[in-house]
Amino acid sequence: MLPLEPTDDLAQPAFKDAASCTKWLSQLQLTNLNLAHGTLRKQLDELNRCPIRGSDRLQTLEALRETVAVVQNDFAKKLTGKKLPLSDEEFILLLSLSNLWQNMLNGYLRCLQVAEAGDKQLVGETALLYQRCLQYSSLQIGDFLRAGCEPDGKIWPQFHSLYAHAESLDVHKEAVVDALYHAGHPVTCRTLYARTLLMHRARLLGLPRHHWHCAERWLAQWSEALSVEPRCSVSKNDAPPLVVDLTGAQGLQSIRYARDSHDMRFMAMVPLSKQIRVKTILLQQGQSPAQADLGDDLTNKDCIALLNKLHRCWCETRPDSLADVPREADVRHLCIGLEQIYAQIARKPFKPVKDVSKAIQDIQHQIETFGRVLDDTGQHDLKELGFLPEEWLVDEDSLIRGHLLRKTKIGERLGANQIVSVSTPNSTALKLAALNAVNVTHSGHLYIGVNYLPGQPQAAVVRGNADSGNAQYGSAPALILPAIEKLHIHASLILPRDWFVAGRALELNLPDHSKQNVILGFSVEKGSDFERVSFTQAAQEPLKGRPV
């Protein structure tokens, strides 16, 4: 049994049984979320310290569960979409979430303590108590994962130890009704343990929140395909098993990390692989996600894409990521944001166009004096001006996607769907990419996944007048991606957010000092700090509208 602090007769919780707890909850103000969260933590602390009968404690905790879940769910929304690594304030908030789950877990551990000491009123409740303990430990892990962080170092040993105890008492396969677990489906400790391990393994996929919830729900439905056993068999052409060490501080690992120990457990992936492949085939044959028992949250196309991602992650052999196993790797330079990328390509920082007529006069004067337009490239020390690429280690680098690990813990905070550029050191060629996953590893380094955009980008300055509603105007850095005729990919523009309006006329100032008028078409891809849009060339006429 996990160690607990001794009870204290001086503890004074606001309730000591289910009836008084229900009355207290009816008076709890939930409009002030911070106050409600702090109050629940304080009262659970007092309840856990208070020496009361095991049956009263269990019934009180059961009465608290729904309110705690509602408050925690709303509290967790404060971390939605935050860039990583989290700020100190945000990380404290994450720890507050974890601590409240831990308070609930400690309450059920108190019940287990007296049950295993022979409390007759808790006879027959052992499976339920272990399921509740594992559920709250799983919720701790889940909140860390959704925030993009590795679980706290103490959580894994606790989670594994709870499952090991349930297994030793042979209650790990006993189904328990839980109204808060996926529409009240009965769940075993084994299913809960396996599902949590699999969701942790999928953390590097960068799943959007609604895809994450779909994957969790599917695993709850596929419980018959999930197993955790002390032995396994391996077939050459089948999905390889995964392993977990019940005494370790990690999640699932490749079968190559298996060792001869009674603490090793194996998860056979063949049943899950078959389940995923059958669902994929049904969708490809025209069934809707609802007809394939996959819900109606995703389109047919999105369901197939998610199933394929999960199959690659769980059921196919793949190398260890740098996020899990450090090793030597090639270095890449990473620039973050349109202004940084523009500076690296143009070899000069972006300079807003404020007085267009003056700029034209300067160009004409240079032509008259020197016979050409002077190139100011190289007149700026980009490093001194702060345009310094970050050094990252490349984990995977294909034509369409990549994974990288930041070499140091210091650097700009990153979030999903930001635009970056990736290049090899001492190379002028670079690839544009949108971040699809951002995670903090157990060592505190950032690990990212990127989707590369097609084509070698060209720097440009975009200028627009205030004639398009609430769209941004003035001048801004932009990038041009060329057409790739062999792949039937048209040329596109990378603009800052809030510049795009279909049919809008813009002027592009190109590196050779020429100008090009364009008409925007449609939005191809929208990120958090950029938008990729189609365009067509327009007649070379001055922009009309309010001067910028």
C-alpha positions in Angstrom: 0.0 0.0 0.0 1.2 3.5 -0.8 2.3 5.5 2.3 -0.1 8.0 3.8 0.3 10.6 6.5 -1.3 9.6 9.8 -4.8 11.0 10.7 -5.2 13.8 13.1 -8.0 14.3 15.7 -7.7 18.1 15.2 -8.8 17.9 11.6 -12.1 19.8 11.1 -13.6 19.1 7.7 -17.0 20.8 6.8 -18.5 17.3 6.4 -17.8 13.8 7.7 -20.5 11.8 5.9 -22.4 11.7 2.6 -25.4 13.5 3.9 -23.5 16.5 5.3 -21.3 16.5 2.2 -24.3 16.7 -0.1 -25.7 19.6 1.9 -22.3 21.4 1.8 -22.0 20.9 -1.9 -25.5 22.5 -2.5 -24.1 25.7 -0.9 -20.8 25.7 -2.7 -20.5 28.7 -5.1 -19.1 27.5 -8.4 -19.3 31.0 -10.1 -15.9 31.9 -8.7 -13.8 29.0 -10.1 -10.6 29.8 -8.3 -12.3 30.0 -5.0 -14.3 26.8 -5.5 -11.2 24.9 -6.5 -9.2 26.1 -3.5 -12.2 25.4 -1.2 -12.4 21.8 -2.5 -8.7 21.2 -2.0 -8.8 22.5 1.5 -11.8 20.5 2.5 -10.4 17.3 1.0 -7.1 17.9 2.9 -9.1 18.1 6.1 -11.3 15.1 5.3 -8.2 13.0 4.5 -6.6 13.9 7.8 -9.8 13.2 9.8 -10.2 9.8 11.4 -13.7 8.6 10.3 -15.2 5.2 9.5 -14.2 3.7 6.2 -17.7 3.4 4.9 -18.5 7.0 5.7 -15.3 8.1 3.9 -16.1 6.1 0.8 -19.7 7.4 0.6 -18.5 11.0 1.1 -15.9 10.7 -1.6 -18.5 9.2 -4.0 -20.7 12.2 -3.3 -17.9 14.6 -4.1 -16.8 13.0 -7.4 -19.2 14.8 -9.8 -18.6 18.3 -8.4 -14.8 17.8 -8.4 -14.9 16.6 -12.0 -16.9 19.6 -13.1 -14.6 22.1 -11.3 -11.5 20.3 -12.6 -12.7 20.3 -16.1 -13.4 24.0 -16.1 -10.2 24.8 -14.3 -8.2 22.8 -16.9 -9.5 25.0 -19.6 -7.2 27.8 -18.3 -4.3 25.8 -19.8 -5.9 25.2 -23.2 -3.8 26.4 -26.1 -0.9 27.7 -23.9 2.5 27.9 -25.4 5.3 25.7 -24.1 7.2 25.6 -21.9 4.5 26.8 -19.5 5.1 30.0 -17.5 5.6 29.6 -13.8 2.1 30.8 -13.1 0.7 28.2 -15.6 2.8 25.4 -14.2 1.5 26.2 -10.7 -2.0 25.9 -12.1 -1.2 22.5 -13.6 0.2 21.4 -10.2 -3.1 22.6 -8.6 -5.1 20.4 -10.9 -2.8 17.4 -10.2 -3.0 18.1 -6.4 -6.8 18.0 -6.3 -6.8 14.7 -8.2 -4.2 13.5 -5.7 -6.5 14.6 -2.8 -9.3 12.4 -4.2 -6.8 9.5 -4.7 -5.6 9.8 -1.1 -9.1 9.6 0.2 -9.7 6.3 -1.6 -6.3 5.1 -0.4 -7.5 5.7 3.2 -10.5 3.5 2.4 -8.2 0.8 1.0 -6.1 1.0 4.1 -8.9 0.2 6.4 -10.4 -2.4 3.9 -7.2 -4.3 3.8 -7.0 -4.0 7.6 -10.2 -6.0 7.8 -13.1 -3.4 7.9 -16.2 -5.5 7.4 -18.2 -2.6 6.0 -15.9 -2.4 3.0 -15.9 -6.1 2.2 -16.5 -6.5 -1.6 -15.4 -2.9 -2.4 -11.7 -3.7 -3.2 -12.1 -3.7 -7.0 -14.1 -0.4 -6.8 -11.5 1.2 -4.6 -8.6 0.3 -6.8 -10.5 1.4 -9.9 -11.1 4.8 -8.3 -7.4 5.1 -7.3 -6.2 4.2 -10.8 -8.8 6.6 -12.3 -7.5 9.6 -10.3 -3.9 8.7 -11.0 -4.8 8.4 -14.7 -6.5 11.8 -14.6 -3.3 13.3 -13.2 -1.3 11.8 -16.2 -4.0 13.0 -18.6 -3.9 16.6 -17.5 -0.1 16.7 -17.8 -0.4 15.2 -21.3 -3.1 17.6 -22.5 -0.9 20.5 -21.2 2.0 19.1 -23.4 4.1 18.1 -20.4 5.6 14.8 -19.2 3.9 13.7 -15.9 5.5 14.6 -12.6 8.2 12.1 -11.6 6.2 10.7 -8.7 3.1 10.0 -10.7 4.4 7.0 -12.8 5.6 5.0 -9.8 2.3 5.6 -8.0 0.3 4.6 -11.1 2.3 1.4 -11.7 2.2 0.5 -8.0 -1.6 0.8 -7.8 -2.0 -1.5 -10.7 0.5 -4.0 -9.3 -1.4 -4.1 -6.0 -4.7 -4.6 -7.9 -3.2 -7.4 -9.9 -1.7 -9.1 -6.8 -5.2 -9.2 -5.3 -6.7 -10.5 -8.5 -9.2 -7.7 -8.8 -7.6 -6.1 -11.9 -10.1 -7.8 -14.3 -13.2 -7.1 -12.3 -15.5 -4.7 -14.0 -16.7 -1.7 -12.0 -19.5 0.7 -12.8 -18.3 4.3 -13.0 -20.8 7.0 -14.0 -18.0 9.3 -14.8 -16.1 7.0 -17.1 -17.2 7.3 -20.7 -21.0 7.3 -20.4 -21.0 5.0 -17.4 -19.5 2.0 -19.1 -18.2 -0.7 -16.6 -14.4 -0.6 -16.6 -11.7 -2.9 -15.2 -8.4 -1.7 -13.7 -6.6 -3.5 -16.5 -8.5 -1.6 -19.2 -8.0 1.7 -17.4 -4.3 1.0 -17.0 -3.8 0.0 -20.6 -5.8 2.9 -22.0 -3.8 5.4 -20.0 -0.5 3.8 -21.2 -1.6 3.9 -24.8 -2.7 7.6 -24.6 0.6 8.5 -23.1 2.4 6.8 -26.0 0.3 8.8 -28.4 1.3 12.1 -26.8 3.8 13.0 -29.6 1.2 12.8 -32.4 0.0 16.3 -31.6 -3.6 15.3 -31.7 -6.1 18.2 -31.5 -8.3 18.1 -28.4 -11.3 16.6 -30.1 -9.2 13.9 -31.7 -7.7 13.1 -28.3 -11.2 12.6 -26.9 -12.1 10.4 -29.8 -9.1 8.2 -29.3 -9.9 7.9 -25.5 -13.5 7.0 -26.3 -12.5 4.4 -28.9 -10.1 2.7 -26.4 -12.9 2.6 -23.9 -15.1 0.8 -26.4 -12.3 -1.6 -27.5 -11.6 -2.9 -24.0 -11.6 -6.5 -25.2 -8.6 -5.7 -27.4 -6.5 -4.4 -24.4 -4.5 -6.8 -22.2 -1.6 -6.5 -19.8 0.1 -9.9 -19.1 3.3 -11.2 -17.5 4.1 -13.1 -20.7 3.7 -12.7 -24.4 4.4 -14.3 -27.8 6.0 -12.6 -30.7 5.1 -13.4 -34.4 7.3 -12.1 -37.2 4.6 -10.4 -39.3 2.3 -9.3 -36.5 2.2 -6.1 -34.5 5.0 -6.3 -31.9 4.0 -6.3 -28.2 4.8 -3.3 -26.0 6.3 -3.5 -22.5 6.0 -1.7 -19.2 8.0 -2.0 -16.0 5.8 -2.0 -12.9 8.7 -0.7 -10.9 9.8 1.9 -13.4 9.0 5.6 -14.0 8.1 5.4 -17.7 5.1 4.4 -19.8 5.1 1.8 -22.6 8.3 0.9 -24.4 9.3 -1.2 -27.3 9.6 -4.9 -26.9 13.4 -4.6 -27.2 13.5 -3.1 -23.7 12.0 -6.3 -22.2 14.0 -8.0 -19.6 13.7 -11.2 -17.5 11.9 -9.8 -14.5 8.6 -10.6 -12.7 7.9 -6.8 -12.8 7.7 -6.7 -16.6 4.2 -6.7 -18.2 3.4 -7.1 -21.9 0.7 -5.5 -24.0 -0.2 -7.7 -27.0 -0.9 -5.3 -29.9 -2.3 -7.8 -32.4 -5.9 -7.5 -31.2 -5.8 -3.7 -31.2 -4.2 -3.7 -34.6 -7.0 -5.9 -36.0 -9.6 -3.7 -34.5 -8.1 -0.5 -36.0 -7.6 -2.1 -39.4 -11.2 -3.5 -39.5 -12.6 0.0 -38.7 -10.4 1.6 -41.3 -11.5 -0.9 -44.0 -15.2 -0.3 -43.1 -14.7 3.5 -43.5 -12.9 3.0 -46.8 -15.7 0.9 -48.1 -18.1 3.8 -47.5 -19.5 3.3 -44.0 -19.9 6.4 -42.0 -18.0 6.8 -38.7 -21.3 6.3 -36.8 -22.1 3.1 -38.7 -18.6 1.8 -37.7 -19.3 2.6 -34.0 -16.7 5.5 -34.1 -19.2 8.3 -33.2 -20.1 11.3 -35.2 -17.5 13.8 -34.1 -15.2 13.3 -37.1 -15.7 13.1 -40.9 -15.0 9.8 -42.7 -11.7 11.2 -44.0 -10.5 12.5 -40.6 -11.5 9.2 -38.9 -9.3 7.3 -41.4 -6.4 9.7 -40.8 -6.7 9.4 -37.1 -6.9 5.6 -37.1 -3.8 5.4 -39.4 -1.9 7.7 -37.0 -2.8 5.6 -34.0 -2.0 2.3 -35.7 1.5 3.7 -36.6 2.0 4.8 -33.1 0.8 1.7 -31.3 1.1 -1.2 -33.6 4.1 -0.6 -35.9 7.8 -0.9 -35.2 9.4 2.5 -35.0 12.6 3.9 -33.6 12.8 5.6 -30.2 12.2 9.3 -30.3 14.7 11.8 -29.0 12.0 12.8 -26.5 12.3 9.3 -24.9 15.9 8.2 -25.6 18.6 10.9 -25.9 21.3 10.3 -28.6 23.6 12.0 -31.0 21.7 13.7 -33.9 22.3 16.2 -36.7 21.7 19.9 -35.9 19.1 22.1 -37.6 18.5 25.8 -37.4 15.0 26.9 -36.5 13.5 30.4 -37.1 10.2 31.2 -35.5 7.6 33.5 -36.9 7.2 35.4 -40.2 9.5 38.3 -39.3 12.4 36.0 -38.2 12.0 33.9 -41.3 11.8 36.9 -43.6 15.0 38.3 -42.1 16.8 35.0 -42.7 15.8 34.8 -46.3 16.2 38.4 -47.2 19.4 38.7 -45.1 18.0 41.9 -43.6 15.3 42.7 -41.0 11.8 43.7 -42.2 11.4 47.4 -42.5 7.8 48.8 -42.6 6.9 50.8 -45.7 5.6 54.1 -44.2 6.2 56.6 -47.0 5.8 54.9 -50.3 6.5 58.0 -52.4 9.8 58.6 -50.5 10.9 55.0 -51.1 10.2 55.4 -54.8 12.2 58.7 -54.9 15.1 56.9 -53.2 15.1 54.1 -55.7 15.0 56.6 -58.6 17.8 58.6 -57.1 20.0 55.4 -56.7 19.4 54.5 -60.4 20.3 58.0 -61.5 23.4 58.1 -59.4 24.7 54.5 -59.5 22.9 53.1 -62.5 21.2 50.4 -60.3 19.3 49.9 -57.1 21.7 49.5 -54.2 21.3 46.2 -52.4 21.3 46.6 -48.6 21.7 42.9 -48.0 24.6 42.3 -45.7 24.5 45.8 -44.2 22.8 44.4 -41.1 24.3 42.1 -38.5 21.2 39.9 -38.0 22.7 38.3 -34.9 23.2 41.7 -33.2 19.6 42.6 -34.0 18.4 39.5 -32.3 17.6 37.4 -35.5 19.5 34.4 -34.3 18.2 30.9 -35.3 17.9 28.4 -32.5 19.8 25.1 -32.6 17.6 21.9 -32.6 18.4 18.2 -33.1 16.6 16.5 -35.9 14.8 13.3 -35.0 12.9 12.7 -38.3 13.2 14.7 -41.5 11.1 13.5 -44.5 9.7 15.5 -47.4 6.4 16.2 -45.6 7.1 16.0 -41.9 9.8 16.2 -39.2 10.4 15.9 -35.5 13.0 18.0 -33.7 14.4 18.4 -30.1 15.6 21.8 -28.8 19.3 21.5 -27.8 18.9 23.7 -24.7 16.0 24.5 -22.3 16.3 28.2 -23.2 14.4 29.6 -26.1 11.1 31.1 -27.3 7.8 29.5 -26.2 6.1 27.6 -28.9 2.5 26.6 -29.6 0.7 24.5 -32.1 0.1 25.8 -35.7 2.9 28.4 -35.5 5.1 28.9 -38.6 8.8 28.1 -38.5 11.6 27.5 -40.9 14.1 24.6 -40.7 17.5 24.6 -42.3 20.9 23.0 -42.1 23.7 25.1 -40.7 25.6 27.3 -43.2 22.9 26.7 -45.8 20.8 29.4 -47.5 18.0 26.9 -48.4 15.3 26.4 -45.8 12.0 24.7 -45.5 8.8 26.3 -44.2 6.8 24.3 -41.7 3.8 24.5 -39.4 4.0 23.1 -35.9 1.6 20.2 -35.4 2.9 19.1 -32.0 4.7 20.7 -29.1 5.7 18.8 -26.0 8.0 19.2 -23.0 10.1 16.1 -22.4 11.0 14.7 -19.0 14.4 16.5 -19.2 12.6 19.9 -19.8 13.5 20.3 -23.5 10.9 21.1 -26.2 10.1 18.4 -28.7 8.1 19.4 -31.8 6.5 17.9 -34.8 6.2 19.9 -38.0 4.4 19.6 -41.3 6.5 21.0 -44.2 5.0 23.4 -46.7 5.8 22.8 -50.4 8.4 24.8 -52.2 11.4 27.1 -51.5 10.1 30.3 -50.0 10.9 33.8 -51.3 10.8 36.9 -49.1 8.5 39.8 -49.9 6.9 42.8 -48.3 3.2 43.0 -48.6 1.3 46.3 -48.7 -2.4 46.8 -48.4 -4.8 49.7 -48.0 -7.6 50.0 -45.4 -10.3 49.0 -47.8 -11.1 45.5 -46.6 -13.2 45.8 -43.5 -11.3 44.7 -40.3 -8.4 43.3 -42.2 -4.9 44.5 -41.2 -3.3 47.1 -43.5 -0.1 48.9 -44.0 2.9 46.8 -44.7 4.1 43.4 -43.3 6.6 40.6 -44.0 5.3 37.9 -46.3 6.6 34.8 -48.1 5.9 33.5 -51.6 5.8 29.7 -52.2 6.3 28.9 -55.9 4.1 26.7 -58.0 5.1 23.0 -58.3 3.6 22.0 -61.6 4.6 18.3 -61.4 2.5 18.0 -58.2 -0.2 20.3 -59.4 0.5 22.7 -56.5 -0.2 26.4 -57.3 1.8 29.3 -56.0 0.7 30.6 -52.6 1.3 33.5 -50.2 2.2 33.2 -46.5 0.6 36.3 -44.8 0.3 37.3 -41.2 -3.0 36.5 -39.6 -5.9 38.9 -40.2 -4.6 40.1 -43.6 -6.6 37.7 -45.7 -9.9 38.7 -47.3 -11.0 36.9 -50.5 -10.7 39.1 -53.5 -8.5 41.7 -51.7 -5.9 43.5 -53.8 -2.4 43.6 -52.4 1.0 44.9 -53.6 4.1 42.7 -53.2 7.5 44.3 -53.0 10.0 41.7 -54.2 13.7 41.3 -53.4 14.7 42.7 -56.8 12.7 45.9 -56.0 10.1 45.1 -58.5 6.4 45.2 -57.5 3.6 42.9 -58.3 -0.1 43.5 -57.7 -2.1 40.4 -56.7 -5.7 39.4 -55.9 -6.2 37.0 -53.0 -8.2 33.9 -53.8 -9.0 31.5 -50.9 -7.4 30.4 -47.6 -5.4 27.2 -48.1 -4.2 26.8 -44.5 -4.6 28.9 -41.3 -2.2 28.8 -38.4 -2.0 30.7 -35.2 0.3 33.4 -36.6 0.0 32.9 -40.3 -2.3 32.2 -43.2 -1.4 30.5 -46.5 -3.6 31.8 -49.3 -3.9 31.5 -53.1 -3.5 34.5 -55.3 -3.6 35.6 -58.9 -1.6 38.4 -60.6 -3.5 41.6 -61.3 -2.8 44.6 -63.5 0.1 46.8 -62.3 -2.0 49.7 -61.1 -1.5 51.7 -57.9 -3.5 50.4 -54.9 -6.6 52.4 -54.2 -8.0 53.3 -50.9 -6.9 55.1 -47.8 -3.1 55.8 -47.9 -0.9 53.7 -45.5 
